[in-house]
């Protein structure tokens, strides 16, 4: 379908420009020029530059989560399986925010809080749907929501307050050792 090809072309151009120049230094005119489409065509398919970024990130996250679930060892007990996946997805989310979006945008942009809320909610829904589709996770939906939402909230909160990469590492270790085991146990109880 032509519309799908145009959207893919816009996302490919935006992805490359975001990587090369960063999100903040890339504008819609540059994306249109690189994609060889009119600026109006971009707005026909995407409300804003944030929504282009969102489409790119969700595509990447969807594929990554699917790969993580499909490539997870089959002999793990439910507690270990959930802990491993939540930790990996949390690190993936942090990396995405760090490398694709940039914490300067997230901390300083007027639209960042709204955008981050959308990304966070979509990530939560994707994880819950992925876990439900997995034949390995058989816990009540409310418990699954509790686990995903709590983990997401903790990771995003320390991502915002960490000053250095070393702080982030310490926070992930603390999350893995001190918080995540209790969240998982509560979810599967």
Secondary structure, 3 states (H helix, E strand, C coil): CHHHHHHHHHHHHHHHHHHHHCCCCCCHHHHHHHHCCCHHHHHHHCCCHHHHHHHHHHHHHHHHHHHHHHCCCCCCCHHHHHHHHHHHHHHHHHHHHHHHHCHHHHHHCCCHHHHHHHHHHHHHHHHHHHHHHCCCCCCCHHHHHHHHHHHHHHHHHHHHHCCCHHHHHHHHHHHHHHHHHHHHHHHHC
